[in-house]
């Protein structure tokens, strides 16, 4: 009999990032690999960091905006 005991389940993260220059941070995160896109599952952006790691950030989708096509 399989159990989930001892397994970690991860649902989401809500990072809080301290920034010293909001304007510079906004430019960095929005001149990202992909600008904010509205998908059925989330309003999401993709950021590629200087090491090539792709970070995905999302929130609830916008109900007053059409859905975008997925772009990988």
JOZI-V947601 format. One record per run of one state. SS is the DSSP state (helix for helix, strand for strand, loop for the rest). FROM is the first residue (numbers start at 1). TO is the last residue. If there is no record, write none. Layout:
BEGIN
ss=SS from=FROM to=TO
ss=SS from=FROM to=TO
END
This chain:
BEGIN
ss=loop from=1 to=21
ss=helix from=22 to=30
ss=loop from=31 to=33
ss=strand from=34 to=38
ss=loop from=39 to=42
ss=strand from=43 to=48
ss=loop from=49 to=53
ss=strand from=54 to=59
ss=loop from=60 to=72
END
